[in-house]
Amino acid sequence: MVNDGEGSSAGAHGGAGGSLAQAEAWAAVELLVLDVDGVLTDGKIYQDNKGRRRRVFSVRDAIALRRWRKGGGRVAVVTAARSDDVREAVESIGVDFFIEACGDKNVALAWILKSEGFGMERVAVFAASESDLSACGEARFLIATRQADAAVRAKAGLITKTEAGDGAVAEACANLLSARPATASRRRRVGNSRV
């Protein structure tokens, strides 16, 4: 069920918990695009006594992303960050696309869509900051956490009750998977070909 962070079952643009038409629309999502800071993490960067910087990632989110991919979904992580801790976490999770040190998320998203062969109507973007809104392009489905910037929450069709870095991505994946018909068979992609 999609919630708006206030206990409602559908956000501004509807969602899996809204009408049948809204649920069918969310069922069309094939690609989940994630930012790192404020989505996969709580946005904090910790530094140890040796000066190494670290972010904390949720195991629940990692498991949910693997479940989403097993169900036929695709995952892209697009971030302005470039750091070993992000790279290690993303490699551990296993995603279809990882673009770091990204100066223009619109260009990155366009490249991903071209390689996938579909448009924004099959993409859900999980964003946290107002600066990410331009990168959402014409995303039909926008997801935010309740602590995301107000401008992001205002446009989101799903606002998670769970906080970033503590299962928000898992909540979004559960919503997306629940929107899919139980009997629908998804074609799993390997590389850029369908099998």
C-alpha positions as CSV (number, residue, x, y, z in Angstrom):
1,M,0.0,0.0,0.0
2,V,1.4,3.4,-0.9
3,N,1.3,6.0,1.8
4,D,1.9,9.7,2.0
5,G,3.5,9.7,5.4
6,E,0.3,10.9,7.0
7,G,-1.4,7.5,7.0
8,S,-3.2,8.0,3.7
9,S,-3.0,5.1,1.2
10,A,-2.0,7.2,-1.9
11,G,0.2,10.1,-2.5
12,A,-0.2,13.1,-4.8
13,H,0.0,11.0,-7.9
14,G,-1.7,7.9,-6.6
15,G,0.0,4.6,-6.1
16,A,-0.3,0.9,-5.4
17,G,-2.7,1.5,-2.5
18,G,-5.0,3.8,-4.4
19,S,-7.5,3.0,-7.2
20,L,-7.1,0.0,-9.4
21,A,-5.9,2.3,-12.2
22,Q,-3.3,3.7,-10.0
23,A,-2.1,0.2,-8.9
24,E,-1.9,-0.8,-12.5
25,A,0.1,2.2,-13.3
26,W,2.6,1.5,-10.5
27,A,2.7,-2.1,-11.7
28,A,4.3,-0.9,-15.0
29,V,7.5,0.2,-13.1
30,E,10.5,-1.8,-14.3
31,L,13.4,0.4,-13.2
32,L,14.0,1.8,-9.7
33,V,16.5,4.7,-9.8
34,L,18.1,5.6,-6.4
35,D,20.2,8.3,-5.0
36,V,22.6,7.4,-2.2
37,D,22.7,10.2,0.4
38,G,19.2,10.6,1.9
39,V,17.8,7.5,0.1
40,L,20.1,4.5,0.7
41,T,21.7,6.3,3.7
42,D,20.4,8.7,6.2
43,G,22.6,11.4,4.6
44,K,25.2,11.4,7.4
45,I,28.9,10.6,6.8
46,Y,30.9,9.3,9.7
47,Q,34.7,9.5,10.1
48,D,36.7,7.0,12.1
49,N,39.9,7.8,14.0
50,K,42.0,7.0,10.9
51,G,40.2,9.6,8.9
52,R,38.2,7.2,6.8
53,R,34.7,8.4,5.8
54,R,31.8,5.9,6.0
55,R,28.1,5.9,5.3
56,V,25.8,3.4,6.9
57,F,23.6,1.3,4.6
58,S,20.5,-0.8,5.6
59,V,20.7,-4.6,5.3
60,R,16.8,-4.5,5.0
61,D,17.2,-2.2,1.9
62,A,19.8,-4.5,0.4
63,I,17.6,-7.6,0.8
64,A,14.6,-5.8,-0.6
65,L,16.6,-4.6,-3.7
66,R,17.7,-8.2,-4.3
67,R,14.0,-9.3,-4.0
68,W,13.0,-6.6,-6.4
69,R,15.6,-7.7,-8.9
70,K,14.6,-11.4,-8.5
71,G,11.1,-10.3,-9.3
72,G,12.3,-8.9,-12.6
73,G,12.9,-5.3,-11.6
74,R,16.0,-3.4,-12.5
75,V,18.0,-1.1,-10.2
76,A,20.1,2.0,-11.0
77,V,22.1,3.9,-8.4
78,V,23.1,7.4,-9.6
79,T,25.0,9.6,-7.3
80,A,27.2,12.7,-7.3
81,A,29.3,10.9,-4.6
82,R,32.5,9.1,-5.4
83,S,33.8,7.0,-2.5
84,D,34.9,3.5,-1.7
85,D,32.2,3.0,0.9
86,V,29.4,3.7,-1.6
87,R,31.1,1.5,-4.3
88,E,31.5,-1.4,-1.8
89,A,27.9,-1.1,-0.7
90,V,26.5,-1.0,-4.2
91,E,28.6,-3.9,-5.3
92,S,27.5,-5.9,-2.3
93,I,23.8,-5.1,-3.1
94,G,24.2,-5.9,-6.7
95,V,22.6,-3.4,-9.1
96,D,22.1,-3.2,-12.8
97,F,23.6,0.3,-13.2
98,F,25.9,2.2,-10.9
99,I,26.9,5.7,-11.9
100,E,29.1,7.6,-9.4
101,A,30.6,11.1,-9.5
102,C,27.7,12.0,-11.7
103,G,27.6,15.7,-12.6
104,D,24.4,15.5,-14.6
105,K,21.9,12.9,-13.5
106,N,19.6,13.8,-16.5
107,V,22.4,12.6,-18.9
108,A,22.9,9.5,-16.8
109,L,19.2,8.6,-16.8
110,A,18.9,9.2,-20.5
111,W,21.8,6.8,-21.1
112,I,20.2,4.1,-18.9
113,L,16.9,4.5,-20.6
114,K,18.5,4.2,-24.0
115,S,20.3,1.1,-23.0
116,E,17.2,-0.4,-21.5
117,G,15.0,0.5,-24.5
118,F,12.1,2.1,-22.7
119,G,10.9,5.4,-21.5
120,M,10.2,7.2,-18.2
121,E,6.7,5.6,-18.0
122,R,8.5,2.5,-16.6
123,V,10.8,4.3,-14.2
124,A,10.4,5.1,-10.5
125,V,12.8,7.6,-9.1
126,F,13.6,7.7,-5.4
127,A,14.9,11.2,-4.5
128,A,15.7,13.1,-1.4
129,S,16.7,16.6,-2.3
130,E,15.3,19.4,-4.3
131,S,18.4,19.3,-6.5
132,D,17.4,15.8,-7.6
133,L,14.0,17.0,-9.0
134,S,15.6,18.1,-12.2
135,A,17.2,14.7,-12.6
136,C,13.8,13.1,-12.3
137,G,13.0,14.3,-15.7
138,E,9.6,13.3,-16.8
139,A,9.4,10.5,-14.2
140,R,5.9,9.3,-13.8
141,F,6.6,7.8,-10.4
142,L,8.5,9.7,-7.8
143,I,9.3,8.3,-4.3
144,A,10.5,10.2,-1.3
145,T,11.1,9.6,2.4
146,R,9.2,11.7,5.0
147,Q,12.4,13.6,5.7
148,A,13.0,14.5,2.0
149,D,12.9,18.1,1.0
150,A,9.4,19.6,0.9
151,A,9.5,20.1,-2.8
152,V,10.3,16.4,-3.4
153,R,7.5,15.3,-1.0
154,A,5.0,17.6,-2.7
155,K,5.6,15.8,-6.1
156,A,6.0,12.3,-4.7
157,G,3.4,9.6,-5.4
158,L,4.9,7.5,-2.5
159,I,6.2,8.9,0.7
160,T,7.7,6.2,2.9
161,K,6.9,6.0,6.6
162,T,10.4,4.5,7.1
163,E,13.4,6.8,7.3
164,A,16.2,6.8,4.7
165,G,19.0,4.4,5.6
166,D,16.6,2.5,7.8
167,G,14.4,0.6,5.5
168,A,12.8,3.3,3.3
169,V,14.0,1.5,0.1
170,A,12.7,-1.8,1.5
171,E,9.3,-0.2,2.0
172,A,9.3,1.3,-1.5
173,C,10.3,-2.1,-3.0
174,A,7.5,-3.8,-1.1
175,N,5.0,-1.3,-2.5
176,L,6.2,-1.7,-6.0
177,L,6.2,-5.5,-5.8
178,S,2.7,-5.5,-4.3
179,A,1.4,-3.4,-7.2
180,R,2.4,-6.2,-9.6
181,P,-0.2,-8.8,-10.4
182,A,0.7,-12.0,-8.6
183,T,0.3,-14.1,-11.8
184,A,2.2,-11.8,-14.1
185,S,5.3,-13.3,-15.5
186,R,8.2,-10.9,-15.7
187,R,10.9,-11.3,-18.3
188,R,14.2,-11.3,-16.6
189,R,17.0,-9.3,-18.3
190,V,20.5,-10.5,-18.6
191,G,22.8,-7.8,-19.7
192,N,20.9,-5.9,-22.4
193,S,19.0,-8.9,-23.7
194,R,15.8,-10.4,-22.5
195,V,15.5,-14.0,-21.6
